Amino acid sequence: IYSPKNNLQNALIALTKKVVASVKRGTVIIHLNELLPSDKGLSINALLAVGCIHQELVKLGLRSDANLIISTATARDTHQLACLISFGATAVYPWLAFQVILDLTHRNELKGSPTANCAKYRKGINKGLLKIISKIGISTISSYRGSQLHEIVGLNTDVVKLSFTNTVSRVGGKT
């Protein structure tokens, strides 16, 4: 979360510096928790954060020293989770998706137990991720992690440079 008085770029840079310092001190598990925005702050998008941090750790030769665990509200389907993994996430916990499943189950809009419904969602996500990576000839999720096998379309080039270095950007510019 960052102050509305600040801008997103500065917030990403500050978060990245904090993570890099932590990794240099020996922290091996970094948990990035994308919180809901509040009246006191704005939330940093998980994909922008993980991409920016991953890029800096790679640049400094520290990426293999830390695991990036992402708890996110914005990633709910296989493509969104695949993007997070492709841009550096070691593991992703889509907490809002699970919360919605639990809520729907408790309101009897989904049949079955909360545990079974969450397990079905997780199974579907895993099958979807395997389908995505197998279509491009990758057989393990660890080979996909950090691969950046996505093309950036229509995103500002400054954002691409900060969070998605080494990817192709089409129609960059100031959009």
Secondary structure as UniProt FT lines:
FT   TURN            4..5
FT   HELIX           8..24
FT   TURN            25..26
FT   STRAND          29..33
FT   TURN            39..40
FT   STRAND          41..42
FT   HELIX           46..59
FT   TURN            60..61
FT   HELIX           63..65
FT   STRAND          67..71
FT   HELIX           78..86
FT   TURN            87..88
FT   STRAND          91..93
FT   HELIX           95..106
FT   TURN            107..108
FT   HELIX           114..135
FT   TURN            136..137
FT   HELIX           141..144
FT   TURN            145..146
FT   STRAND          152..153
FT   HELIX           157..163
FT   TURN            165..166
FT   STRAND          169..170
//
